């Protein structure tokens, strides 16, 4: 079945450092890919998405490119802020899976001032 | 501002008691998901509905959990009897699916503690 694998955390960075969180997926069809963010005590919020190969999703300085050849959707940000501290989830939604959303395990990010 | 509403936000109950969690999806959304989040297991899909019909509840322990959508504005997740291992945060999410990818909009969750 469909699955998402993302790098284990926690990831600890200093403010203004470069961020990469790796995500790879397995799917039988052609999924749409997502990154969600969860702040303490909150539900998940959509951060960005890409619906087909080579699409780049971007929002709030975060970017991720849908790479079909490597089945990856790595999250990047050039300069993180303390306010980016949260848990980040990679996810997919696939027609052959009935469009249910499958999440990775989440990666916790701590950004130090 | 459209949002998914979950009640209660917090619930503490004794083992063996029945627990009912409620969710009001965003108006117009035709897909509703129930997820459970724990430190050990992460985010698990318990069940989901499309147009109020259950599509997949394979992630749900059938002997004690049940999920329903009595109407388009209400989804419920019930645990009877509850056990300490059910302690978790339960999220409801809704989306518009069936013709393309389903972006999920999450509620703030119900934090359940079974003692």
gemmi code that builds the backbone of each chain (N, CA, C; Angstrom):
import gemmi

chains = {
    "A": [
        ("UNK", (0.810, -1.205, 0.000), (0.000, 0.000, 0.000), (0.838, 1.247, 0.000)),
        ("UNK", (0.170, 2.378, -0.103), (0.869, 3.657, -0.102), (1.539, 3.924, 1.248)),
        ("UNK", (2.666, 4.601, 1.199), (3.360, 4.945, 2.444), (4.238, 6.164, 2.237)),
        ("UNK", (4.577, 6.799, 3.354), (5.439, 7.976, 3.343), (6.510, 7.789, 4.408)),
        ("UNK", (7.747, 8.053, 4.041), (8.871, 7.944, 4.975), (9.582, 9.287, 5.051)),
        ("UNK", (9.740, 9.790, 6.242), (10.455, 11.053, 6.381), (11.529, 10.924, 7.450)),
        ("UNK", (12.499, 11.829, 7.396), (13.634, 11.715, 8.298), (13.203, 11.876, 9.747)),
        ("UNK", (13.892, 11.123, 10.595), (13.580, 11.194, 12.011), (14.100, 12.488, 12.591)),
        ("UNK", (13.394, 12.971, 13.589), (13.873, 14.140, 14.297), (14.350, 13.778, 15.681)),
        ("UNK", (14.507, 14.736, 16.547), (14.297, 16.138, 16.214), (15.461, 16.737, 15.441)),
        ("UNK", (15.145, 17.766, 14.692), (16.145, 18.554, 14.001), (16.296, 19.865, 14.766)),
        ("UNK", (17.511, 20.186, 15.148), (17.771, 21.424, 15.898), (18.682, 22.323, 15.070)),
        ("UNK", (18.223, 23.531, 14.811), (18.977, 24.493, 14.011), (19.044, 25.840, 14.709)),
        ("UNK", (20.039, 26.605, 14.352), (20.103, 27.993, 14.798), (19.315, 28.867, 13.837)),
        ("UNK", (18.841, 29.974, 14.341), (18.088, 30.910, 13.499), (18.924, 31.286, 12.275)),
        ("UNK", (18.261, 31.389, 11.139), (18.836, 31.745, 9.840), (19.577, 30.590, 9.174)),
        ("UNK", (19.585, 29.411, 9.768), (20.215, 28.259, 9.125), (19.324, 27.722, 8.009)),
        ("UNK", (19.930, 26.895, 7.133), (19.205, 26.260, 6.036), (18.563, 24.971, 6.540)),
        ("UNK", (17.326, 24.756, 6.111), (16.580, 23.573, 6.550), (16.313, 22.639, 5.384)),
        ("UNK", (16.555, 21.339, 5.604), (16.076, 20.298, 4.703), (15.469, 19.192, 5.546)),
        ("UNK", (14.247, 18.804, 5.216), (13.634, 17.621, 5.815), (13.296, 16.678, 4.661)),
        ("UNK", (13.903, 15.495, 4.702), (13.725, 14.550, 3.602), (12.408, 13.788, 3.708)),
        ("UNK", (11.826, 13.530, 2.554), (10.584, 12.759, 2.476), (10.611, 11.934, 1.200)),
        ("UNK", (10.340, 10.640, 1.317), (10.156, 9.794, 0.148), (8.834, 9.063, 0.284)),
        ("UNK", (8.301, 8.624, -0.840), (6.980, 8.014, -0.800), (6.938, 6.749, -1.655)),
        ("UNK", (5.943, 5.926, -1.368), (5.621, 4.759, -2.195), (4.142, 4.844, -2.513)),
        ("UNK", (3.820, 4.767, -3.808), (2.415, 4.842, -4.206), (2.233, 4.063, -5.493)),
        ("UNK", (1.070, 3.463, -5.652), (0.807, 2.674, -6.859), (0.373, 3.552, -8.017)),
        ("UNK", (-0.181, 4.710, -7.726), (-0.661, 5.597, -8.770), (0.194, 6.845, -8.880)),
        ("UNK", (-0.471, 7.968, -9.135), (0.207, 9.258, -9.277), (-0.343, 10.191, -8.205)),
        ("UNK", (0.281, 10.147, -7.040), (-0.303, 10.874, -5.911), (-0.076, 12.380, -5.984)),
        ("UNK", (-0.864, 13.095, -5.244), (-0.554, 14.465, -4.886), (0.222, 14.414, -3.568)),
        ("UNK", (1.135, 15.367, -3.413), (2.026, 15.372, -2.250), (1.847, 16.665, -1.462)),
        ("UNK", (2.006, 16.539, -0.148), (1.736, 17.658, 0.745), (2.782, 17.735, 1.849)),
        ("UNK", (2.984, 18.926, 2.362), (3.625, 19.122, 3.653), (2.637, 19.843, 4.552)),
        ("UNK", (2.462, 19.265, 5.755), (1.630, 19.878, 6.785), (2.517, 20.283, 7.951)),
        ("UNK", (2.072, 21.275, 8.718), (2.808, 21.719, 9.905), (1.868, 21.699, 11.095)),
        ("UNK", (2.395, 21.270, 12.231), (1.611, 21.237, 13.465), (2.335, 22.020, 14.548)),
        ("UNK", (1.708, 23.090, 15.008), (2.239, 23.869, 16.122), (1.695, 23.296, 17.429)),
        ("UNK", (2.370, 23.527, 18.547), (1.957, 22.930, 19.819), (0.488, 23.196, 20.140)),
        ("UNK", (-0.228, 22.132, 20.488), (-1.620, 22.245, 20.894), (-2.602, 22.475, 19.761)),
        ("UNK", (-2.121, 22.382, 18.532), (-2.972, 22.660, 17.379), (-3.126, 21.430, 16.490)),
        ("UNK", (-4.099, 21.515, 15.599), (-4.191, 20.505, 14.563), (-3.201, 20.781, 13.445)),
        ("UNK", (-3.162, 19.914, 12.458), (-2.247, 20.101, 11.330), (-2.813, 21.142, 10.379)),
        ("UNK", (-1.896, 21.901, 9.766), (-2.297, 22.881, 8.754), (-1.500, 22.591, 7.489)),
        ("UNK", (-2.155, 22.758, 6.355), (-1.450, 22.574, 5.107), (-0.408, 23.677, 4.927)),
        ("UNK", (0.829, 23.278, 4.627), (1.908, 24.236, 4.379), (2.091, 24.461, 2.874)),
        ("UNK", (2.176, 23.376, 2.117), (2.308, 23.487, 0.667), (1.935, 22.160, 0.030)),
        ("UNK", (1.765, 22.203, -1.287), (1.364, 20.987, -1.987), (1.871, 21.013, -3.421)),
        ("UNK", (1.915, 19.817, -4.034), (2.255, 19.678, -5.448), (1.446, 18.524, -6.003)),
        ("UNK", (0.857, 18.704, -7.152), (-0.075, 17.698, -7.651), (0.466, 16.852, -8.782)),
        ("UNK", (1.604, 17.234, -9.374), (2.164, 16.398, -10.431), (3.674, 16.557, -10.461)),
        ("UNK", (4.307, 15.630, -11.174), (5.775, 15.594, -11.228), (6.348, 16.926, -11.699)),
        ("UNK", (7.434, 17.314, -11.039), (8.203, 18.542, -11.310), (7.527, 19.807, -10.805)),
        ("UNK", (6.329, 19.690, -10.266), (5.698, 20.852, -9.635), (6.493, 21.247, -8.404)),
        ("UNK", (6.550, 22.525, -8.136), (7.159, 23.024, -6.905), (6.079, 23.702, -6.089)),
        ("UNK", (5.911, 23.245, -4.850), (5.008, 23.912, -3.925), (5.815, 24.879, -3.074)),
        ("UNK", (5.221, 26.024, -2.740), (5.941, 26.985, -1.909), (4.967, 27.799, -1.065)),
        ("UNK", (5.432, 28.177, 0.115), (4.611, 28.973, 1.022), (5.480, 29.412, 2.194)),
        ("UNK", (5.384, 30.655, 2.585), (6.082, 31.193, 3.770), (7.588, 30.934, 3.721)),
        ("UNK", (8.188, 30.903, 2.555), (9.626, 30.672, 2.426), (9.999, 29.202, 2.330)),
        ("UNK", (9.041, 28.303, 2.526), (9.279, 26.874, 2.394), (9.017, 26.455, 0.945)),
        ("UNK", (9.800, 25.467, 0.497), (9.621, 24.935, -0.854), (9.790, 23.426, -0.843)),
        ("UNK", (9.129, 22.760, -1.801), (9.351, 21.335, -2.018), (9.016, 21.036, -3.462)),
        ("UNK", (9.844, 20.202, -4.112), (9.640, 19.856, -5.509), (9.296, 18.387, -5.639)),
        ("UNK", (8.267, 18.096, -6.379), (7.778, 16.738, -6.623), (8.725, 16.061, -7.610)),
        ("UNK", (9.499, 15.077, -7.111), (10.459, 14.370, -7.951), (9.990, 12.941, -8.140)),
        ("UNK", (9.432, 12.666, -9.293), (8.879, 11.335, -9.562), (10.001, 10.309, -9.711)),
        ("UNK", (11.123, 10.719, -10.312), (12.191, 9.750, -10.578), (12.835, 9.238, -9.297)),
        ("UNK", (12.830, 10.068, -8.264), (13.396, 9.642, -6.977), (12.307, 9.436, -5.921)),
        ("UNK", (11.059, 9.544, -6.317), (9.893, 9.451, -5.411), (10.140, 10.238, -4.128)),
        ("UNK", (10.477, 11.508, -4.296), (10.816, 12.338, -3.147), (10.077, 13.674, -3.188)),
        ("UNK", (9.996, 14.288, -2.011), (9.330, 15.592, -1.879), (9.956, 16.285, -0.671)),
        ("UNK", (11.238, 16.608, -0.781), (11.993, 17.157, 0.350), (11.588, 18.595, 0.630)),
        ("UNK", (11.459, 18.925, 1.899), (11.087, 20.279, 2.319), (12.346, 21.093, 2.590)),
        ("UNK", (12.387, 22.339, 2.087), (13.548, 23.201, 2.276), (13.102, 24.609, 2.641)),
        ("UNK", (13.980, 25.268, 3.411), (13.799, 26.691, 3.678), (15.185, 27.288, 3.840)),
        ("UNK", (15.394, 28.427, 3.218), (16.721, 29.015, 3.182), (17.190, 29.600, 4.505)),
        ("UNK", (16.251, 30.091, 5.307), (16.638, 30.776, 6.541), (15.507, 30.608, 7.552)),
        ("UNK", (15.712, 29.714, 8.508), (14.621, 29.419, 9.446), (14.566, 30.463, 10.565)),
        ("UNK", (13.382, 30.584, 11.145), (13.142, 31.485, 12.256), (12.679, 30.679, 13.468)),
        ("UNK", (12.783, 31.275, 14.634), (12.327, 30.595, 15.855), (10.866, 30.181, 15.721)),
        ("UNK", (10.087, 31.014, 15.058), (8.656, 30.744, 14.899), (8.365, 29.550, 13.991)),
        ("UNK", (9.372, 29.033, 13.309), (9.198, 27.828, 12.483), (9.267, 26.549, 13.304)),
        ("UNK", (9.592, 26.649, 14.572), (9.653, 25.470, 15.439), (8.273, 24.816, 15.487)),
        ("UNK", (8.212, 23.546, 15.096), (6.936, 22.843, 14.963), (7.253, 21.410, 14.534)),
        ("UNK", (6.193, 20.637, 14.312), (6.351, 19.301, 13.737), (5.862, 19.348, 12.296)),
        ("UNK", (6.650, 18.801, 11.388), (6.344, 18.834, 9.963), (6.032, 17.423, 9.476)),
        ("UNK", (4.923, 17.318, 8.749), (4.464, 16.024, 8.248), (4.423, 16.048, 6.722)),
        ("UNK", (5.030, 15.050, 6.120), (4.894, 14.823, 4.687), (3.696, 13.892, 4.475)),
        ("UNK", (2.952, 14.081, 3.402), (1.740, 13.290, 3.195), (1.462, 13.124, 1.709)),
        ("UNK", (0.666, 12.102, 1.384), (0.224, 11.917, 0.004), (-1.251, 11.567, -0.029)),
        ("UNK", (-1.843, 11.837, -1.167), (-3.236, 11.486, -1.426), (-3.276, 10.903, -2.834)),
        ("UNK", (-3.804, 9.695, -2.947), (-3.682, 8.945, -4.189), (-5.043, 8.430, -4.639)),
        ("UNK", (-5.342, 8.557, -5.920), (-6.630, 8.083, -6.450), (-6.813, 6.596, -6.186)),
        ("UNK", (-5.757, 5.804, -6.371), (-5.917, 4.362, -6.174), (-6.104, 4.018, -4.699)),
        ("UNK", (-5.785, 4.942, -3.824), (-6.022, 4.749, -2.390), (-7.326, 5.363, -1.950)),
        ("UNK", (-8.171, 5.710, -2.915), (-9.446, 6.325, -2.569), (-9.298, 7.754, -2.109)),
        ("UNK", (-8.174, 8.373, -2.403), (-7.885, 9.752, -2.032), (-7.775, 9.963, -0.538)),
        ("UNK", (-7.572, 8.882, 0.218), (-7.322, 9.113, 1.634), (-5.923, 9.677, 1.783)),
        ("UNK", (-5.713, 10.497, 2.802), (-4.432, 11.150, 3.029), (-3.599, 10.312, 3.986)),
        ("UNK", (-2.418, 9.917, 3.515), (-1.482, 9.107, 4.308), (-0.343, 10.006, 4.753)),
        ("UNK", (-0.012, 9.962, 6.043), (1.014, 10.829, 6.617), (2.272, 10.055, 6.983)),
        ("UNK", (3.403, 10.754, 6.893), (4.637, 10.260, 7.476), (4.601, 10.426, 8.981)),
        ("UNK", (5.671, 10.006, 9.647), (5.723, 9.992, 11.114), (5.910, 11.378, 11.717)),
        ("UNK", (6.279, 12.343, 10.912), (6.499, 13.694, 11.431), (7.943, 13.911, 11.834)),
        ("UNK", (8.409, 15.130, 11.640), (9.765, 15.521, 12.040), (9.658, 16.789, 12.869)),
        ("UNK", (10.147, 16.712, 14.100), (10.086, 17.877, 14.976), (11.282, 18.778, 14.710)),
        ("UNK", (11.016, 20.049, 14.527), (12.062, 21.046, 14.284), (12.126, 22.012, 15.458)),
        ("UNK", (13.323, 22.184, 16.011), (13.580, 23.212, 17.018), (14.513, 24.242, 16.406)),
        ("UNK", (14.157, 25.500, 16.498), (15.024, 26.571, 16.019), (15.422, 27.427, 17.210)),
        ("UNK", (16.745, 27.562, 17.433), (17.271, 28.335, 18.569), (17.609, 29.743, 18.111)),
        ("UNK", (17.327, 30.679, 18.987), (17.659, 32.086, 18.700), (19.155, 32.328, 18.764)),
    ],
    "B": [
        ("UNK", (-14.684, 32.577, 8.755), (-13.540, 31.717, 8.474), (-13.945, 30.261, 8.686)),
        ("UNK", (-14.044, 29.474, 7.627), (-14.492, 28.107, 7.718), (-13.449, 27.266, 8.444)),
        ("UNK", (-13.918, 26.414, 9.353), (-13.002, 25.546, 10.064), (-13.726, 24.300, 10.515)),
        ("UNK", (-12.943, 23.263, 10.807), (-13.488, 22.036, 11.359), (-13.564, 22.196, 12.880)),
        ("UNK", (-14.707, 21.872, 13.444), (-14.919, 22.047, 14.882), (-15.044, 20.694, 15.552)),
        ("UNK", (-14.245, 20.477, 16.588), (-14.294, 19.233, 17.335), (-14.679, 19.510, 18.781)),
        ("UNK", (-15.520, 18.637, 19.324), (-15.867, 18.722, 20.732), (-15.870, 17.322, 21.348)),
        ("UNK", (-15.507, 17.190, 22.631), (-14.884, 18.228, 23.446), (-13.419, 18.407, 23.080)),
        ("UNK", (-12.774, 19.429, 23.572), (-11.342, 19.606, 23.332), (-10.525, 18.694, 24.230)),
        ("UNK", (-11.034, 18.467, 25.413), (-10.356, 17.594, 26.375), (-11.397, 16.703, 27.025)),
        ("UNK", (-10.981, 15.431, 27.290), (-11.881, 14.501, 27.956), (-11.052, 13.569, 28.821)),
        ("UNK", (-11.400, 13.503, 30.100), (-10.796, 12.544, 31.013), (-11.902, 11.610, 31.461)),
        ("UNK", (-11.677, 10.330, 31.336), (-12.709, 9.370, 31.684), (-12.078, 8.143, 32.324)),
        ("UNK", (-12.910, 7.393, 32.998), (-12.422, 6.174, 33.633), (-12.523, 4.996, 32.673)),
        ("UNK", (-11.618, 4.085, 32.835), (-11.628, 2.872, 32.025), (-13.011, 2.211, 32.087)),
        ("UNK", (-13.482, 1.767, 30.917), (-14.774, 1.103, 30.853), (-15.921, 2.017, 30.460)),
        ("UNK", (-15.706, 3.325, 30.556), (-16.756, 4.274, 30.199), (-16.834, 4.462, 28.688)),
        ("UNK", (-17.996, 4.902, 28.253), (-18.186, 5.219, 26.841), (-17.715, 6.649, 26.574)),
        ("UNK", (-17.055, 6.838, 25.455), (-16.586, 8.170, 25.055), (-17.133, 8.467, 23.664)),
        ("UNK", (-17.693, 9.633, 23.490), (-18.148, 10.066, 22.167), (-17.482, 11.386, 21.809)),
        ("UNK", (-16.838, 11.400, 20.670), (-16.196, 12.614, 20.152), (-16.970, 13.068, 18.914)),
        ("UNK", (-17.131, 14.364, 18.790), (-17.946, 14.919, 17.706), (-17.130, 15.849, 16.820)),
        ("UNK", (-17.557, 15.910, 15.572), (-16.838, 16.728, 14.600), (-17.844, 17.368, 13.652)),
        ("UNK", (-17.692, 18.655, 13.451), (-18.481, 19.361, 12.447), (-17.550, 19.718, 11.294)),
        ("UNK", (-17.697, 19.043, 10.151), (-16.785, 19.353, 9.035), (-17.116, 20.705, 8.421)),
        ("UNK", (-16.220, 21.172, 7.578), (-16.445, 22.422, 6.863), (-17.611, 22.228, 5.891)),
        ("UNK", (-18.508, 23.192, 5.883), (-19.704, 23.104, 5.038), (-19.308, 22.928, 3.578)),
        ("UNK", (-19.904, 21.891, 2.952), (-19.603, 21.644, 1.547), (-18.555, 20.581, 1.318)),
        ("UNK", (-17.789, 20.270, 2.353), (-16.804, 19.197, 2.210), (-17.509, 17.844, 2.222)),
        ("UNK", (-17.044, 16.939, 1.340), (-17.719, 15.650, 1.220), (-16.919, 14.495, 1.806)),
        ("UNK", (-15.723, 14.795, 2.336), (-14.862, 13.746, 2.876), (-14.489, 14.083, 4.316)),
        ("UNK", (-14.616, 13.111, 5.187), (-14.279, 13.302, 6.597), (-13.356, 12.174, 7.034)),
        ("UNK", (-12.266, 12.572, 7.719), (-11.273, 11.624, 8.220), (-11.257, 11.671, 9.747)),
        ("UNK", (-10.975, 10.528, 10.350), (-10.643, 10.464, 11.783), (-9.223, 9.913, 11.909)),
        ("UNK", (-8.383, 10.669, 12.614), (-7.010, 10.260, 12.878), (-6.789, 10.203, 14.386)),
        ("UNK", (-5.843, 9.362, 14.773), (-5.414, 9.282, 16.180), (-3.912, 9.580, 16.202)),
        ("UNK", (-3.505, 10.443, 17.121), (-2.093, 10.800, 17.225), (-1.561, 10.435, 18.599)),
        ("UNK", (-0.492, 9.638, 18.610), (0.212, 9.305, 19.843), (1.705, 9.471, 19.607)),
        ("UNK", (2.451, 9.573, 20.683), (3.904, 9.705, 20.553), (4.494, 8.470, 19.900)),
        ("UNK", (3.980, 7.309, 20.264), (4.578, 6.056, 19.786), (4.205, 5.749, 18.334)),
        ("UNK", (2.954, 5.972, 17.976), (2.471, 5.548, 16.653), (2.360, 6.676, 15.643)),
        ("UNK", (2.528, 7.891, 16.111), (2.380, 9.003, 15.177), (0.920, 9.213, 14.824)),
        ("UNK", (0.670, 9.575, 13.568), (-0.680, 9.912, 13.105), (-1.241, 8.704, 12.353)),
        ("UNK", (-2.274, 8.080, 12.911), (-2.873, 6.891, 12.311), (-4.253, 7.226, 11.772)),
        ("UNK", (-4.547, 6.782, 10.570), (-5.879, 6.951, 10.003), (-6.776, 5.864, 10.570)),
        ("UNK", (-7.845, 6.274, 11.230), (-8.783, 5.305, 11.805), (-9.897, 4.967, 10.819)),
        ("UNK", (-10.462, 5.995, 10.204), (-11.600, 5.790, 9.303), (-11.775, 7.034, 8.451)),
        ("UNK", (-12.442, 6.848, 7.282), (-12.858, 8.022, 6.549), (-14.117, 7.769, 5.765)),
        ("UNK", (-14.820, 8.854, 5.517), (-16.131, 8.842, 4.881), (-16.104, 9.717, 3.633)),
        ("UNK", (-16.867, 9.297, 2.631), (-17.084, 10.144, 1.450), (-18.591, 10.201, 1.262)),
        ("UNK", (-19.111, 11.426, 1.207), (-20.563, 11.617, 1.067), (-21.328, 10.804, 2.114)),
        ("UNK", (-20.798, 10.816, 3.327), (-21.374, 10.188, 4.533), (-21.258, 8.682, 4.549)),
        ("UNK", (-20.744, 8.067, 3.471), (-20.603, 6.604, 3.454), (-19.193, 6.226, 3.899)),
        ("UNK", (-19.065, 5.248, 4.777), (-17.723, 4.820, 5.204), (-16.978, 4.167, 4.049)),
        ("UNK", (-15.762, 4.659, 3.753), (-14.959, 4.099, 2.678), (-13.904, 3.136, 3.206)),
        ("UNK", (-13.400, 3.443, 4.381), (-12.315, 2.625, 4.913), (-12.270, 2.831, 6.420)),
        ("UNK", (-12.463, 1.772, 7.155), (-12.303, 1.856, 8.617), (-11.359, 0.767, 9.094)),
        ("UNK", (-10.460, 0.365, 8.230), (-9.555, -0.740, 8.559), (-8.560, -0.384, 9.660)),
        ("UNK", (-8.375, 0.895, 9.912), (-7.444, 1.305, 10.955), (-8.048, 1.366, 12.335)),
        ("UNK", (-9.294, 0.992, 12.432), (-10.045, 1.158, 13.681), (-10.276, -0.192, 14.342)),
        ("UNK", (-9.995, -0.304, 15.653), (-10.342, -1.539, 16.364), (-11.861, -1.704, 16.388)),
        ("UNK", (-12.352, -2.704, 15.689), (-13.798, -2.818, 15.477), (-14.568, -3.202, 16.735)),
        ("UNK", (-13.880, -3.869, 17.656), (-14.619, -4.372, 18.806), (-15.065, -3.263, 19.743)),
        ("UNK", (-14.380, -2.121, 19.708), (-14.722, -1.075, 20.673), (-14.937, 0.292, 20.036)),
        ("UNK", (-14.507, 0.476, 18.821), (-14.609, 1.771, 18.151), (-15.719, 1.719, 17.101)),
        ("UNK", (-16.411, 2.822, 16.966), (-17.366, 2.952, 15.874), (-17.379, 4.403, 15.405)),
        ("UNK", (-17.548, 4.587, 14.100), (-17.589, 5.924, 13.515), (-18.823, 6.024, 12.638)),
        ("UNK", (-19.498, 7.164, 12.736), (-20.727, 7.372, 11.961), (-20.806, 8.800, 11.482)),
        ("UNK", (-21.655, 8.996, 10.467), (-22.011, 10.354, 10.042), (-23.528, 10.417, 9.941)),
        ("UNK", (-24.191, 10.771, 11.005), (-25.659, 10.812, 10.984), (-26.204, 11.827, 9.980)),
        ("UNK", (-25.465, 12.898, 9.743), (-25.827, 13.813, 8.664), (-24.561, 14.517, 8.189)),
        ("UNK", (-24.701, 15.353, 7.186), (-23.528, 15.947, 6.538), (-22.793, 16.937, 7.430)),
        ("UNK", (-23.414, 17.348, 8.531), (-22.786, 18.348, 9.399), (-22.225, 17.743, 10.673)),
        ("UNK", (-22.290, 16.427, 10.819), (-21.842, 15.810, 12.062), (-21.219, 14.449, 11.799)),
        ("UNK", (-20.027, 14.273, 12.351), (-19.366, 12.965, 12.369), (-19.076, 12.629, 13.821)),
        ("UNK", (-19.227, 11.364, 14.172), (-18.967, 10.955, 15.548), (-18.008, 9.770, 15.576)),
        ("UNK", (-17.202, 9.737, 16.617), (-16.318, 8.612, 16.887), (-16.581, 8.183, 18.318)),
        ("UNK", (-16.945, 6.925, 18.471), (-17.345, 6.433, 19.779), (-16.417, 5.288, 20.208)),
        ("UNK", (-16.069, 5.290, 21.477), (-15.275, 4.201, 22.041), (-16.069, 3.614, 23.214)),
        ("UNK", (-16.338, 2.335, 23.145), (-17.079, 1.664, 24.210), (-16.699, 0.185, 24.268)),
        ("UNK", (-16.110, -0.271, 25.376), (-15.640, 0.502, 26.528), (-14.256, 1.083, 26.280)),
        ("UNK", (-13.970, 2.186, 26.906), (-12.653, 2.808, 26.736), (-11.604, 2.098, 27.598)),
        ("UNK", (-10.353, 2.177, 27.121), (-9.225, 1.568, 27.826), (-8.088, 2.582, 27.909)),
        ("UNK", (-7.198, 2.440, 28.873), (-6.081, 3.389, 29.002), (-5.252, 3.532, 27.723)),
        ("UNK", (-5.114, 2.462, 26.955), (-4.325, 2.541, 25.709), (-5.007, 3.392, 24.634)),
        ("UNK", (-6.249, 3.774, 24.849), (-6.939, 4.668, 23.916), (-6.562, 6.132, 24.137)),
        ("UNK", (-5.814, 6.411, 25.191), (-5.402, 7.790, 25.475), (-4.564, 8.321, 24.309)),
        ("UNK", (-4.999, 9.438, 23.754), (-4.367, 9.982, 22.544), (-5.057, 11.291, 22.216)),
        ("UNK", (-4.587, 11.948, 21.170), (-5.317, 13.075, 20.597), (-6.006, 12.568, 19.331)),
        ("UNK", (-7.296, 12.798, 19.241), (-8.085, 12.354, 18.094), (-8.420, 13.570, 17.242)),
        ("UNK", (-8.028, 13.495, 15.974), (-8.272, 14.596, 15.055), (-9.325, 14.195, 14.029)),
        ("UNK", (-10.180, 15.132, 13.750), (-11.084, 15.038, 12.627), (-10.575, 15.996, 11.549)),
        ("UNK", (-10.693, 15.600, 10.309), (-10.321, 16.472, 9.201), (-11.367, 16.328, 8.114)),
        ("UNK", (-11.574, 17.382, 7.350), (-12.505, 17.283, 6.230), (-11.840, 17.810, 4.969)),
        ("UNK", (-12.408, 17.418, 3.836), (-11.853, 17.850, 2.557), (-12.855, 17.632, 1.455)),
        ("UNK", (-12.446, 18.049, 0.256), (-13.294, 17.904, -0.919), (-12.591, 16.935, -1.842)),
        ("UNK", (-13.047, 15.700, -1.883), (-12.354, 14.682, -2.649), (-13.255, 14.016, -3.660)),
        ("UNK", (-12.654, 13.146, -4.467), (-13.408, 12.387, -5.431), (-13.045, 12.747, -6.854)),
        ("UNK", (-12.598, 13.969, -7.087), (-12.226, 14.377, -8.444), (-10.771, 14.779, -8.527)),
        ("UNK", (-10.078, 14.682, -7.469), (-8.675, 15.089, -7.454), (-8.123, 14.834, -6.072)),
        ("UNK", (-6.939, 15.365, -5.795), (-6.350, 15.155, -4.478), (-7.222, 15.782, -3.401)),
        ("UNK", (-7.114, 15.221, -2.222), (-7.912, 15.694, -1.096), (-7.008, 16.406, -0.111)),
        ("UNK", (-7.074, 17.730, -0.088), (-6.390, 18.491, 0.940), (-7.227, 18.399, 2.200)),
        ("UNK", (-6.609, 18.013, 3.301), (-7.329, 17.795, 4.550), (-7.224, 19.015, 5.452)),
        ("UNK", (-8.362, 19.485, 5.940), (-8.429, 20.601, 6.884), (-8.720, 19.998, 8.266)),
        ("UNK", (-7.830, 20.268, 9.200), (-7.906, 19.620, 10.504), (-8.606, 20.477, 11.548)),
        ("UNK", (-9.314, 19.795, 12.439), (-9.781, 20.432, 13.655), (-8.649, 20.490, 14.672)),
        ("UNK", (-8.947, 21.052, 15.844), (-7.916, 21.219, 16.868), (-7.720, 19.975, 17.715)),
        ("UNK", (-8.571, 18.977, 17.522), (-8.371, 17.710, 18.198), (-9.112, 17.592, 19.515)),
        ("UNK", (-9.338, 16.350, 19.909), (-9.854, 16.014, 21.244), (-8.768, 15.229, 21.966)),
        ("UNK", (-8.299, 15.781, 23.074), (-7.286, 15.071, 23.868), (-7.994, 14.176, 24.862)),
        ("UNK", (-7.889, 12.878, 24.657), (-8.573, 11.892, 25.499), (-7.585, 11.244, 26.456)),
        ("UNK", (-7.960, 11.233, 27.717), (-7.176, 10.540, 28.737), (-8.087, 9.529, 29.426)),
        ("UNK", (-7.697, 8.275, 29.369), (-8.467, 7.211, 30.022), (-7.654, 6.707, 31.215)),
        ("UNK", (-8.232, 6.824, 32.394), (-7.487, 6.456, 33.613), (-8.063, 5.171, 34.242)),
    ],
}
model = gemmi.Model(1)
for chain_id, residues in chains.items():
    chain = gemmi.Chain(chain_id)
    for i, (resn, *xyz) in enumerate(residues, 1):
        res = gemmi.Residue()
        res.name, res.seqid = resn, gemmi.SeqId(i, " ")
        for name, pos in zip(("N", "CA", "C"), xyz):
            atom = gemmi.Atom()
            atom.name, atom.element = name, gemmi.Element(name[0])
            atom.pos, atom.b_iso = gemmi.Position(*pos), 0.0
            res.add_atom(atom)
        chain.add_residue(res)
    model.add_chain(chain)
structure = gemmi.Structure()
structure.add_model(model)
structure.setup_entities()
